[in-house]
């Protein structure tokens, strides 16, 4: 059963609200050295102070990347609305139920196709392998203190450039 005009309109407004909310997020304009200020000048440095700022910065960068990815999904859904392909699963060609679109208005896949995609992503086979590994580093207590994640590497490069 195709989406009714009212359903499409309701979903369109939900997508626009999401886009507006994601577009209005604050950005980090300071470099790591600017943010740490006196902590990075070598006087009375305490490793815990620097580590706290470093961790918060890493976490904020990860959240920003997640927001950018979500904004891209929302914009893609709006484009699919314009193209007339909104509500059609990109993998199976089946209609995505309204209930799913109501819960996730930017959904690209039916629930079954999404489950299959998620299974591949967890196994490291999907498009977001790097991001998945980064999130695992942030939540894995064994690797949290080690500097081998993509976020740590980017922060190190940023700090070294100053």
DSSP file (Angstrom, degrees, kcal/mol; ACC not computed):
  #  RESIDUE AA STRUCTURE BP1 BP2  ACC     N-H-->O    O-->H-N    N-H-->O    O-->H-N    TCO  KAPPA ALPHA  PHI   PSI    X-CA   Y-CA   Z-CA
    1    1 A X              0   0    0      0, 0.0     3,-0.1     0, 0.0     0, 0.0   0.000 360.0 360.0 360.0 123.5    0.0    0.0    0.0
    2    2 A X        -     0   0    0      1,-0.1     2,-0.2    95,-0.1    85,-0.1  -0.230 360.0 -91.8 -69.4 159.4    1.5    3.3   -1.1
    3    3 A X        -     0   0    0      1,-0.1    -1,-0.1     4,-0.1     2,-0.1  -0.489  41.8-124.6 -70.5 140.1    1.9    6.3    1.2
    4    4 A X     >  -     0   0    0     -2,-0.2     4,-2.5     1,-0.1     5,-0.2  -0.348  24.6-107.1 -77.4 166.8   -1.0    8.7    1.2
    5    5 A X  H  > S+     0   0    0      1,-0.2     4,-2.3     2,-0.2     5,-0.2   0.897 122.0  51.1 -60.9 -41.1   -0.5   12.3    0.5
    6    6 A X  H  > S+     0   0    0      2,-0.2     4,-2.5     1,-0.2    -1,-0.2   0.899 109.8  49.5 -64.9 -41.1   -1.1   13.2    4.2
    7    7 A X  H  > S+     0   0    0      2,-0.2     4,-2.6     1,-0.2     5,-0.2   0.926 111.6  48.4 -64.0 -44.4    1.5   10.6    5.3
    8    8 A X  H  X S+     0   0    0     -4,-2.5     4,-2.5     1,-0.2    -2,-0.2   0.905 112.3  49.5 -61.5 -41.1    4.1   11.9    2.9
    9    9 A X  H  X S+     0   0    0     -4,-2.3     4,-2.2     2,-0.2    -2,-0.2   0.915 110.9  48.8 -65.1 -42.9    3.4   15.4    4.0
   10   10 A X  H  X S+     0   0    0     -4,-2.5     4,-1.9     1,-0.2    -2,-0.2   0.914 113.8  46.7 -62.2 -43.5    3.7   14.4    7.7
   11   11 A X  H  X S+     0   0    0     -4,-2.6     4,-2.5     2,-0.2    -2,-0.2   0.873 108.9  55.6 -67.1 -37.1    7.0   12.6    7.0
   12   12 A X  H  X S+     0   0    0     -4,-2.5     4,-2.4     1,-0.2    -2,-0.2   0.926 108.6  47.4 -59.9 -45.3    8.3   15.5    5.0
   13   13 A X  H  X S+     0   0    0     -4,-2.2     4,-2.3     2,-0.2    -1,-0.2   0.870 110.4  52.4 -66.1 -36.8    7.7   17.9    7.9
   14   14 A X  H  X S+     0   0    0     -4,-1.9     4,-2.3     2,-0.2    -1,-0.2   0.918 110.7  48.1 -63.6 -42.5    9.5   15.4   10.3
   15   15 A X  H  X S+     0   0    0     -4,-2.5     4,-2.7     2,-0.2    -2,-0.2   0.906 111.0  50.1 -64.4 -41.5   12.5   15.3    8.0
   16   16 A X  H  X S+     0   0    0     -4,-2.4     4,-2.6     2,-0.2    -1,-0.2   0.893 110.2  50.5 -64.9 -39.0   12.6   19.1    7.7
   17   17 A X  H  X S+     0   0    0     -4,-2.3     4,-2.4     2,-0.2    -2,-0.2   0.917 111.5  48.4 -63.5 -42.7   12.5   19.3   11.5
   18   18 A X  H  X S+     0   0    0     -4,-2.3     4,-2.6     2,-0.2     5,-0.2   0.928 111.6  49.8 -61.3 -45.1   15.3   16.8   11.8
   19   19 A X  H  X S+     0   0    0     -4,-2.7     4,-2.4     1,-0.2    -2,-0.2   0.923 111.0  48.9 -60.7 -44.8   17.3   18.7    9.2
   20   20 A X  H  X S+     0   0    0     -4,-2.6     4,-1.3     1,-0.2    -1,-0.2   0.918 112.7  48.1 -62.1 -43.6   16.8   22.0   11.0
   21   21 A X  H  < S+     0   0    0     -4,-2.4    -2,-0.2     1,-0.2    -1,-0.2   0.891 115.0  44.3 -64.7 -40.1   17.8   20.5   14.4
   22   22 A X  H >< S+     0   0    0     -4,-2.6     3,-1.0     1,-0.2    -1,-0.2   0.830 110.6  54.3 -75.1 -32.1   20.9   18.9   12.9
   23   23 A X  H 3< S+     0   0    0     -4,-2.4    -1,-0.2    -5,-0.2    -2,-0.2   0.767 103.9  57.0 -72.2 -24.6   21.9   22.0   11.0
   24   24 A X  T 3< S+     0   0    0     -4,-1.3    -1,-0.2    -5,-0.2    -2,-0.2   0.383  77.4 124.0 -89.2   4.4   21.8   24.1   14.1
   25   25 A X    <   -     0   0    0     -3,-1.0     2,-0.1    -4,-0.1    -3,-0.0  -0.328  67.0-109.3 -65.4 146.9   24.3   22.0   16.1
   26   26 A X        -     0   0    0      1,-0.0     2,-0.3    -2,-0.0    -1,-0.1  -0.380  31.4-142.3 -74.4 156.7   27.3   23.9   17.4
   27   27 A X        -     0   0    0     -2,-0.1     2,-0.7    37,-0.0    -1,-0.0  -0.806  15.5-114.1-116.9 159.8   30.7   23.3   16.0
   28   28 A X        +     0   0    0     -2,-0.3    29,-0.0     1,-0.2    -2,-0.0  -0.850  36.7 167.1 -93.6 115.4   34.1   23.1   17.5
   29   29 A X        +     0   0    0     -2,-0.7     2,-0.2     2,-0.1    -1,-0.2   0.635  49.6  86.8-101.8 -18.3   36.1   26.0   16.2
   30   30 A X  S    S-     0   0    0      1,-0.1     2,-0.1     2,-0.0    -2,-0.0  -0.559  73.3-129.4 -84.3 146.2   39.0   25.8   18.6
   31   31 A X     >  -     0   0    0     -2,-0.2     4,-2.3     1,-0.1     5,-0.2  -0.417  32.9-102.3 -80.1 168.9   42.0   23.7   18.0
   32   32 A X  H  > S+     0   0    0      1,-0.2     4,-2.2     2,-0.2     5,-0.2   0.903 122.8  51.4 -59.7 -42.2   43.2   21.3   20.8
   33   33 A X  H  > S+     0   0    0      1,-0.2     4,-1.3     2,-0.2     7,-0.3   0.867 110.3  48.8 -67.1 -35.4   46.0   23.7   21.7
   34   34 A X  H  4 S+     0   0    0      2,-0.2    -1,-0.2     1,-0.2    -2,-0.2   0.898 111.8  49.7 -68.1 -39.2   43.7   26.7   22.0
   35   35 A X  H  < S+     0   0    0     -4,-2.3    -2,-0.2     1,-0.2    -1,-0.2   0.881 112.4  45.5 -68.7 -37.9   41.2   24.7   24.1
   36   36 A X  H >< S+     0   0    0     -4,-2.2     3,-2.6     1,-0.2    -1,-0.2   0.741  82.6 167.9 -80.0 -21.8   43.9   23.5   26.6
   37   37 A X  G >< S+     0   0    0     -4,-1.3     3,-1.3     1,-0.3     4,-0.3  -0.216  70.7  13.6  52.9-116.1   45.5   26.9   26.9
   38   38 A X  G > >S+     0   0    0      1,-0.3     3,-1.1     2,-0.2     5,-0.5   0.720 118.6  71.8 -66.9 -20.4   47.8   26.9   29.8
   39   39 A X  G X 5S+     0   0    0     -3,-2.6     3,-0.5     1,-0.2    -1,-0.3   0.832  99.2  46.7 -63.6 -30.2   47.7   23.2   30.0
   40   40 A X  G < 5S+     0   0    0     -3,-1.3    -1,-0.2    -7,-0.3    -2,-0.2   0.437  90.3  81.2 -94.8   1.6   49.8   22.8   26.8
   41   41 A X  G < 5S-     0   0    0     -3,-1.1    -1,-0.2    -4,-0.3    -2,-0.1   0.482 103.4-113.0 -88.4   0.7   52.5   25.4   27.6
   42   42 A X  T < 5S+     0   0    0     -3,-0.5     2,-0.6     1,-0.2     3,-0.3   0.379  78.0 121.1  91.3  -4.9   54.5   22.9   29.7
   43   43 A X  S   <S-     0   0    0     -5,-0.5    -1,-0.2     1,-0.2    -2,-0.2  -0.835  90.0 -18.4 -98.9 125.3   53.9   24.7   33.1
   44   44 A X  S    S+     0   0    0     -2,-0.6    -1,-0.2     1,-0.2     2,-0.2   0.832  85.2 179.2  51.9  38.4   52.3   22.7   35.8
   45   45 A X        -     0   0    0     -3,-0.3     2,-0.5     4,-0.0    -1,-0.2  -0.475  13.0-163.9 -67.6 137.7   50.9   20.2   33.3
   46   46 A X    >>  -     0   0    0     -2,-0.2     4,-2.0     1,-0.1     3,-0.7  -0.995  17.8-140.9-123.3 126.1   48.9   17.4   34.9
   47   47 A X  H 3> S+     0   0    0     -2,-0.5     4,-2.8     1,-0.3     5,-0.2   0.840 101.1  55.9 -55.3 -37.9   48.3   14.4   32.7
   48   48 A X  H 3> S+     0   0    0      2,-0.2     4,-2.2     1,-0.2    -1,-0.3   0.883 106.1  50.8 -65.6 -37.6   44.7   14.0   34.0
   49   49 A X  H <> S+     0   0    0     -3,-0.7     4,-1.9     2,-0.2    -2,-0.2   0.952 114.5  42.7 -63.0 -48.6   43.8   17.6   33.0
   50   50 A X  H  X S+     0   0    0     -4,-2.0     4,-2.6     1,-0.2    -2,-0.2   0.899 113.4  52.4 -65.0 -40.5   45.1   17.1   29.5
   51   51 A X  H  X S+     0   0    0     -4,-2.8     4,-2.8    -5,-0.2    -1,-0.2   0.873 107.3  53.0 -64.6 -37.0   43.5   13.7   29.2
   52   52 A X  H  X S+     0   0    0     -4,-2.2     4,-2.3     2,-0.2    -1,-0.2   0.927 112.1  43.8 -64.2 -44.8   40.1   15.0   30.3
   53   53 A X  H  X S+     0   0    0     -4,-1.9     4,-2.4     2,-0.2    -2,-0.2   0.910 114.3  51.5 -64.6 -41.9   40.2   17.7   27.6
   54   54 A X  H  X S+     0   0    0     -4,-2.6     4,-2.4     2,-0.2    -2,-0.2   0.914 110.9  47.3 -61.2 -45.1   41.5   15.2   25.1
   55   55 A X  H  X S+     0   0    0     -4,-2.8     4,-2.7     2,-0.2    -1,-0.2   0.922 112.2  49.1 -64.5 -45.0   38.7   12.8   25.9
   56   56 A X  H  X S+     0   0    0     -4,-2.3     4,-2.5     1,-0.2    -1,-0.2   0.901 112.1  49.3 -62.1 -40.5   36.0   15.4   25.7
   57   57 A X  H  X S+     0   0    0     -4,-2.4     4,-2.4     2,-0.2    -1,-0.2   0.923 111.4  48.9 -63.5 -44.8   37.4   16.6   22.4
   58   58 A X  H  X S+     0   0    0     -4,-2.4     4,-1.9     1,-0.2    -2,-0.2   0.913 112.5  48.3 -61.2 -43.8   37.5   13.1   21.0
   59   59 A X  H  X S+     0   0    0     -4,-2.7     4,-2.3     1,-0.2    -2,-0.2   0.913 110.8  50.5 -64.0 -43.2   33.9   12.5   22.1
   60   60 A X  H  X S+     0   0    0     -4,-2.5     4,-2.5     1,-0.2    -2,-0.2   0.895 109.0  51.6 -63.5 -40.6   32.7   15.7   20.6
   61   61 A X  H  X S+     0   0    0     -4,-2.4     4,-2.1     2,-0.2    -1,-0.2   0.889 109.6  50.2 -62.8 -38.8   34.3   14.9   17.3
   62   62 A X  H  X S+     0   0    0     -4,-1.9     4,-2.1     2,-0.2    -2,-0.2   0.915 110.6  48.9 -65.8 -43.0   32.6   11.6   17.3
   63   63 A X  H  X S+     0   0    0     -4,-2.3     4,-2.6     1,-0.2    -2,-0.2   0.904 109.8  52.4 -62.9 -40.9   29.2   13.1   18.0
   64   64 A X  H  X S+     0   0    0     -4,-2.5     4,-2.5     1,-0.2    -1,-0.2   0.906 108.7  50.1 -61.5 -41.6   29.7   15.7   15.2
   65   65 A X  H  X S+     0   0    0     -4,-2.1     4,-2.4     2,-0.2    -1,-0.2   0.907 110.4  50.2 -63.6 -40.8   30.5   12.9   12.8
   66   66 A X  H  X S+     0   0    0     -4,-2.1     4,-2.4     2,-0.2    -2,-0.2   0.918 111.1  48.9 -62.3 -43.6   27.4   11.1   13.8
   67   67 A X  H  X S+     0   0    0     -4,-2.6     4,-2.8     2,-0.2    -2,-0.2   0.897 110.5  50.9 -63.5 -40.7   25.3   14.2   13.3
   68   68 A X  H  X S+     0   0    0     -4,-2.5     4,-2.3     2,-0.2    -2,-0.2   0.912 110.7  49.0 -63.2 -41.8   26.9   14.8    9.9
   69   69 A X  H  X S+     0   0    0     -4,-2.4     4,-1.9     2,-0.2    -2,-0.2   0.917 112.8  47.1 -63.5 -42.6   26.0   11.3    8.9
   70   70 A X  H  X S+     0   0    0     -4,-2.4     4,-2.5     2,-0.2    -2,-0.2   0.906 110.5  52.0 -66.0 -41.7   22.4   11.6   10.1
   71   71 A X  H  X S+     0   0    0     -4,-2.8     4,-2.7     1,-0.2    -1,-0.2   0.905 108.5  51.6 -60.7 -41.1   22.1   15.0    8.3
   72   72 A X  H  X S+     0   0    0     -4,-2.3     4,-2.3     1,-0.2    -1,-0.2   0.897 109.5  50.2 -62.1 -40.4   23.3   13.4    5.1
   73   73 A X  H  X S+     0   0    0     -4,-1.9     4,-2.2     2,-0.2    -2,-0.2   0.912 111.3  48.4 -63.1 -43.1   20.7   10.6    5.6
   74   74 A X  H  X S+     0   0    0     -4,-2.5     4,-2.2     2,-0.2    -2,-0.2   0.927 112.2  48.2 -63.9 -45.5   17.9   13.2    6.1
   75   75 A X  H  X S+     0   0    0     -4,-2.7     4,-2.0     1,-0.2    -1,-0.2   0.885 110.8  51.5 -63.7 -38.0   19.0   15.2    3.0
   76   76 A X  H  X S+     0   0    0     -4,-2.3     4,-2.3     2,-0.2    -1,-0.2   0.890 108.4  51.8 -64.3 -38.6   19.1   12.0    1.0
   77   77 A X  H  X S+     0   0    0     -4,-2.2     4,-1.8     2,-0.2    -2,-0.2   0.903 108.5  50.6 -65.0 -40.3   15.6   11.1    2.1
   78   78 A X  H  X S+     0   0    0     -4,-2.2     4,-1.8     1,-0.2    -1,-0.2   0.885 110.0  50.5 -63.9 -37.9   14.3   14.5    1.1
   79   79 A X  H  X S+     0   0    0     -4,-2.0     4,-2.4     1,-0.2    -2,-0.2   0.892 107.2  53.5 -66.2 -39.1   15.9   14.0   -2.3
   80   80 A X  H  X>S+     0   0    0     -4,-2.3     5,-2.0     1,-0.2     6,-1.3   0.855 105.7  54.7 -63.8 -33.4   14.2   10.6   -2.6
   81   81 A X  H  <5S+     0   0    0     -4,-1.8     3,-0.4     4,-0.2    -1,-0.2   0.930 109.8  46.2 -63.0 -44.4   10.9   12.4   -1.9
   82   82 A X  H  <5S+     0   0    0     -4,-1.8    -2,-0.2     1,-0.2    -1,-0.2   0.891 114.4  48.0 -63.3 -39.6   11.6   14.8   -4.8
   83   83 A X  H  <5S-     0   0    0     -4,-2.4    -1,-0.2    -5,-0.1    -2,-0.2   0.638 111.5-119.5 -77.9 -14.8   12.6   11.8   -7.1
   84   84 A X  T  <5S+     0   0    0     -4,-1.2    -3,-0.2    -3,-0.4    -4,-0.1   0.635  88.5 104.8  85.1  13.7    9.6    9.8   -6.2
   85   85 A X    > < +     0   0    0     -5,-2.0     3,-1.5    -6,-0.2    -4,-0.2   0.364  42.6 125.2-106.5   4.1   11.6    6.9   -4.7
   86   86 A X  T 3  S+     0   0    0     -6,-1.3     3,-0.1     1,-0.2    22,-0.1  -0.395  72.8  25.0 -65.3 137.6   10.9    7.7   -1.1
   87   87 A X  T 3  S+     0   0    0     20,-0.4     9,-3.5     1,-0.3     2,-0.5   0.500  95.4 112.8  87.5   4.4    9.4    4.8    0.8
   88   88 A X  B <  S-A   95   0A   0     -3,-1.5    -1,-0.3     7,-0.3     7,-0.2  -0.949  73.6-116.2-111.4 127.0   10.9    2.1   -1.5
   89   89 A X     >  -     0   0    0      5,-3.5     4,-1.6    -2,-0.5    20,-0.2  -0.386  14.9-147.1 -62.1 130.0   13.6   -0.2   -0.2
   90   90 A X  T  4 S+     0   0    0     18,-2.2    -1,-0.2     1,-0.2    19,-0.1   0.670  95.7  40.5 -73.9 -17.1   16.9    0.4   -2.0
   91   91 A X  T  4 S+     0   0    0     17,-0.3    -1,-0.2     3,-0.1    18,-0.1   0.842 130.1  20.5 -96.4 -42.1   17.9   -3.3   -1.6
   92   92 A X  T  4 S-     0   0    0      2,-0.2    -2,-0.2    18,-0.0     3,-0.1   0.675  87.6-130.0-105.1 -19.9   14.6   -5.1   -2.3
   93   93 A X     <  +     0   0    0     -4,-1.6     2,-0.1     1,-0.3    -3,-0.1   0.482  64.9 131.8  79.6   2.0   12.5   -2.7   -4.2
   94   94 A X        -     0   0    0      1,-0.1    -5,-3.5    -6,-0.1    -1,-0.3  -0.461  66.8 -94.9 -82.8 159.3    9.6   -3.4   -1.7
   95   95 A X  B     -A   88   0A   0     -7,-0.2     2,-0.5    -2,-0.1    -7,-0.3  -0.521  33.3-128.2 -73.0 139.0    7.6   -0.6   -0.1
   96   96 A X        -     0   0    0     -9,-3.5     5,-0.1    -2,-0.2    14,-0.1  -0.783  33.9-109.3 -86.1 126.3    8.8    0.4    3.4
   97   97 A X    >>  -     0   0    0     -2,-0.5     4,-2.0     1,-0.1     3,-0.6  -0.208  18.4-123.5 -58.8 145.4    5.8    0.3    5.8
   98   98 A X  H 3> S+     0   0    0      1,-0.2     4,-2.7     2,-0.2     5,-0.2   0.864 110.6  60.8 -56.8 -38.6    4.6    3.7    7.0
   99   99 A X  H 3> S+     0   0    0      1,-0.2     4,-1.6     2,-0.2    -1,-0.2   0.884 106.1  46.6 -59.1 -39.4    5.1    2.6   10.6
  100  100 A X  H <> S+     0   0    0     -3,-0.6     4,-3.2     2,-0.2    -1,-0.2   0.921 113.1  48.4 -68.4 -43.5    8.8    2.1    9.9
  101  101 A X  H  < S+     0   0    0     -4,-2.0    -2,-0.2     1,-0.2    -1,-0.2   0.836 108.5  55.0 -65.8 -31.8    9.1    5.5    8.1
  102  102 A X  H  < S+     0   0    0     -4,-2.7     3,-0.4    -5,-0.2    -1,-0.2   0.889 114.7  39.5 -67.1 -38.0    7.2    7.1   11.0
  103  103 A X  H  < S+     0   0    0     -4,-1.6     2,-0.3     1,-0.3    -2,-0.2   0.884 136.8  17.6 -76.4 -40.5    9.8    5.8   13.4
  104  104 A X  S >< S-     0   0    0     -4,-3.2     3,-2.2    -5,-0.1    -1,-0.3  -0.776  70.7-175.9-133.3  85.5   12.8    6.4   11.1
  105  105 A X  T 3  S+     0   0    0     -3,-0.4    -4,-0.1    -2,-0.3   -18,-0.1   0.672  83.7  52.7 -63.8 -16.8   11.7    8.9    8.4
  106  106 A X  T 3  S+     0   0    0    -20,-0.0    -1,-0.3   -19,-0.0    -5,-0.1   0.230  79.0 143.9 -99.0  13.3   15.0    8.7    6.6
  107  107 A X    <   -     0   0    0     -3,-2.2   -20,-0.4     1,-0.1   -11,-0.1  -0.260  29.7-174.4 -58.5 135.4   14.9    4.8    6.4
  108  108 A X        +     0   0    0      2,-0.1   -18,-2.2   -22,-0.1     2,-0.3   0.635  64.6  42.6 -98.9 -22.2   16.4    3.4    3.1
  109  109 A X  S    S-     0   0    0    -20,-0.2   -20,-0.0   -19,-0.1    -1,-0.0  -0.827  82.7-103.8-128.7 158.8   15.5   -0.2    3.7
  110  110 A X     >  -     0   0    0     -2,-0.3     4,-2.5     1,-0.1     5,-0.2  -0.282  50.8 -98.3 -67.2 168.9   12.7   -2.4    5.0
  111  111 A X  H  > S+     0   0    0      1,-0.2     4,-2.4     2,-0.2     5,-0.2   0.904 124.5  48.8 -60.9 -42.7   13.3   -3.8    8.4
  112  112 A X  H  > S+     0   0    0      2,-0.2     4,-1.9     1,-0.2    -1,-0.2   0.922 113.0  46.5 -64.8 -44.1   14.6   -7.2    7.1
  113  113 A X  H  > S+     0   0    0      1,-0.2     4,-2.1     2,-0.2    -1,-0.2   0.875 112.4  51.4 -66.0 -37.0   17.0   -5.5    4.6
  114  114 A X  H  X S+     0   0    0     -4,-2.5     4,-2.9     2,-0.2     5,-0.2   0.904 107.1  53.1 -66.0 -41.0   18.2   -3.1    7.4
  115  115 A X  H  X S+     0   0    0     -4,-2.4     4,-2.1     1,-0.2    -2,-0.2   0.903 109.7  48.6 -60.7 -40.8   18.8   -6.1    9.8
  116  116 A X  H  X S+     0   0    0     -4,-1.9     4,-1.8     2,-0.2    -1,-0.2   0.904 112.1  48.6 -65.1 -41.9   21.0   -7.7    7.1
  117  117 A X  H  X S+     0   0    0     -4,-2.1     4,-2.3     2,-0.2    -2,-0.2   0.913 111.1  50.2 -64.0 -43.6   22.9   -4.5    6.5
  118  118 A X  H  X S+     0   0    0     -4,-2.9     4,-2.4     1,-0.2     5,-0.2   0.880 107.3  54.5 -62.8 -38.3   23.4   -4.0   10.3
  119  119 A X  H  X S+     0   0    0     -4,-2.1     4,-1.5    -5,-0.2    -1,-0.2   0.905 110.1  46.5 -62.1 -41.6   24.7   -7.6   10.5
  120  120 A X  H  <>S+     0   0    0     -4,-1.8     5,-3.1     2,-0.2     6,-0.6   0.884 110.4  53.2 -67.6 -39.0   27.3   -6.8    7.8
  121  121 A X  H ><5S+     0   0    0     -4,-2.3     3,-1.3     4,-0.3    -2,-0.2   0.905 107.5  50.4 -64.1 -41.7   28.3   -3.6    9.5
  122  122 A X  H 3<5S+     0   0    0     -4,-2.4    -1,-0.2     1,-0.3    -2,-0.2   0.868 108.7  52.8 -64.2 -35.4   29.0   -5.3   12.8
  123  123 A X  T 3<5S-     0   0    0     -4,-1.5    -1,-0.3    -5,-0.2    -2,-0.2   0.529 121.8-111.1 -76.7  -4.6   31.1   -7.8   11.0
  124  124 A X  T < 5S+     0   0    0     -3,-1.3    -3,-0.2    -4,-0.3    -2,-0.1   0.730  89.8 110.9  83.9  23.1   33.1   -5.0    9.5
  125  125 A X      < +     0   0    0     -5,-3.1    -4,-0.3    -6,-0.1    -5,-0.1   0.497  54.1  90.9-105.9  -6.2   31.8   -5.5    5.9
  126  126 A X  S >  S-     0   0    0     -6,-0.6     3,-0.8    -5,-0.1    -8,-0.0  -0.105  90.8 -95.2 -87.0-175.9   29.7   -2.3    5.5
  127  127 A X  T 3  S+     0   0    0      1,-0.2     3,-0.3     2,-0.1     4,-0.1   0.753 118.5  55.3 -69.5 -26.3   30.4    1.2    4.2
  128  128 A X  T 3>  +     0   0    0      1,-0.2     4,-2.8     2,-0.1    -1,-0.2  -0.165  63.4 131.0-104.3  39.6   31.0    2.6    7.7
  129  129 A X  H <> S+     0   0    0     -3,-0.8     4,-2.7     1,-0.2     5,-0.2   0.921  74.9  49.5 -57.0 -45.7   33.8    0.1    8.8
  130  130 A X  H  > S+     0   0    0     -3,-0.3     4,-2.2     1,-0.2    20,-0.2   0.921 113.3  45.6 -62.4 -45.0   36.0    3.0   10.0
  131  131 A X  H  > S+     0   0    0      2,-0.2     4,-2.5     1,-0.2    -1,-0.2   0.893 111.8  52.3 -66.3 -39.4   33.3    4.6   12.0
  132  132 A X  H  X S+     0   0    0     -4,-2.8     4,-2.1     1,-0.2    -2,-0.2   0.926 110.8  47.3 -62.1 -44.6   32.2    1.3   13.5
  133  133 A X  H  X S+     0   0    0     -4,-2.7     4,-2.3    -5,-0.2    -1,-0.2   0.893 110.6  53.3 -62.7 -38.9   35.7    0.6   14.6
  134  134 A X  H  X S+     0   0    0     -4,-2.2     4,-1.8     1,-0.2    -2,-0.2   0.926 109.3  47.5 -62.7 -44.9   36.0    4.1   16.1
  135  135 A X  H  X S+     0   0    0     -4,-2.5     4,-1.4     1,-0.2    -1,-0.2   0.880 109.9  53.4 -65.1 -37.2   32.8    3.7   18.1
  136  136 A X  H  X S+     0   0    0     -4,-2.1     4,-1.6     1,-0.2    -1,-0.2   0.899 106.9  52.6 -64.0 -39.4   34.1    0.3   19.4
  137  137 A X  H  < S+     0   0    0     -4,-2.3    -1,-0.2     1,-0.2    -2,-0.2   0.891 107.9  51.6 -61.2 -39.3   37.3    2.0   20.5
  138  138 A X  H  < S+     0   0    0     -4,-1.8    -1,-0.2     1,-0.2    -2,-0.2   0.806 118.2  36.0 -68.8 -28.7   35.4    4.5   22.4
  139  139 A X  H  < S+     0   0    0     -4,-1.4     2,-0.7    -3,-0.2    -1,-0.2   0.547  94.3  92.5-104.1  -8.3   33.3    1.9   24.3
  140  140 A X    >X  -     0   0    0     -4,-1.6     4,-1.4     1,-0.2     3,-0.7  -0.789  60.2-157.7 -91.2 114.9   35.8   -0.8   24.8
  141  141 A X  T 34 S+     0   0    0     -2,-0.7     4,-0.5     1,-0.2    -1,-0.2   0.792  90.6  58.1 -63.4 -28.3   37.5   -0.4   28.1
  142  142 A X  T 34 S+     0   0    0      1,-0.2    -1,-0.2     2,-0.1     3,-0.1   0.832 118.5  29.0 -71.3 -31.3   40.6   -2.4   27.0
  143  143 A X  T X4 S+     0   0    0     -3,-0.7     3,-1.3    -7,-0.2     5,-0.3   0.482  93.3  95.5-106.2  -4.1   41.3   -0.1   24.1
  144  144 A X  T 3< S+     0   0    0     -4,-1.4    -2,-0.1     1,-0.3    -1,-0.1   0.866  89.5  43.1 -58.9 -39.1   39.9    3.2   25.4
  145  145 A X  T 3  S+     0   0    0     -4,-0.5    -1,-0.3    -3,-0.1     2,-0.2   0.528  96.5  95.1 -85.6  -5.3   43.3    4.4   26.7
  146  146 A X  S <  S-     0   0    0     -3,-1.3     2,-1.0    -9,-0.1     3,-0.4  -0.606  72.8-133.5 -90.4 148.7   45.3    3.3   23.6
  147  147 A X  S    S+     0   0    0     -2,-0.2    -3,-0.1     1,-0.2    -1,-0.1  -0.552  74.8  98.5-100.5  69.2   46.0    5.7   20.8
  148  148 A X        +     0   0    0     -2,-1.0    -1,-0.2    -5,-0.3     2,-0.1   0.359  51.7 105.2-130.9   3.8   45.1    3.7   17.8
  149  149 A X  S  > S-     0   0    0     -3,-0.4     4,-2.3    -6,-0.1     5,-0.2  -0.443  79.2-114.4 -82.9 161.7   41.6    4.8   16.9
  150  150 A X  H  > S+     0   0    0    -20,-0.2     4,-2.4     1,-0.2     5,-0.2   0.883 117.0  53.0 -59.8 -40.2   40.9    7.1   13.9
  151  151 A X  H  > S+     0   0    0      2,-0.2     4,-2.6     1,-0.2    -1,-0.2   0.929 108.6  48.6 -64.8 -45.4   39.8    9.9   16.3
  152  152 A X  H  > S+     0   0    0      1,-0.2     4,-2.7     2,-0.2    -1,-0.2   0.924 111.5  50.5 -58.9 -44.3   43.0    9.7   18.3
  153  153 A X  H  X S+     0   0    0     -4,-2.3     4,-2.3     1,-0.2    -2,-0.2   0.915 111.1  47.9 -62.0 -43.3   45.0    9.8   15.2
  154  154 A X  H  X S+     0   0    0     -4,-2.4     4,-2.3     2,-0.2    -1,-0.2   0.900 112.7  48.8 -64.6 -40.2   43.1   12.9   13.9
  155  155 A X  H  X S+     0   0    0     -4,-2.6     4,-2.6     2,-0.2     5,-0.2   0.902 110.3  51.3 -66.8 -39.7   43.5   14.7   17.2
  156  156 A X  H  X S+     0   0    0     -4,-2.7     4,-2.6     1,-0.2    -2,-0.2   0.915 110.5  48.8 -61.3 -42.7   47.2   13.9   17.3
  157  157 A X  H  X S+     0   0    0     -4,-2.3     4,-1.4     2,-0.2    -2,-0.2   0.909 111.7  49.7 -63.0 -41.8   47.6   15.3   13.8
  158  158 A X  H  < S+     0   0    0     -4,-2.3     4,-0.4     1,-0.2    -2,-0.2   0.921 113.7  44.5 -63.7 -44.1   45.7   18.4   14.8
  159  159 A X  H >< S+     0   0    0     -4,-2.6     3,-1.1     1,-0.2    -2,-0.2   0.890 111.6  53.2 -69.6 -38.4   47.7   19.0   17.9
  160  160 A X  H 3< S+     0   0    0     -4,-2.6    -1,-0.2     1,-0.2    -2,-0.2   0.765  99.5  63.8 -67.2 -24.9   51.0   18.3   16.1
  161  161 A X  T 3<        0   0    0     -4,-1.4    -1,-0.2     1,-0.2    -2,-0.2   0.644 360.0 360.0 -75.7 -13.0   50.2   20.9   13.5
  162  162 A X    <         0   0    0     -3,-1.1    -1,-0.2    -4,-0.4    -2,-0.2   0.421 360.0 360.0 -94.1 360.0   50.2   23.7   16.0
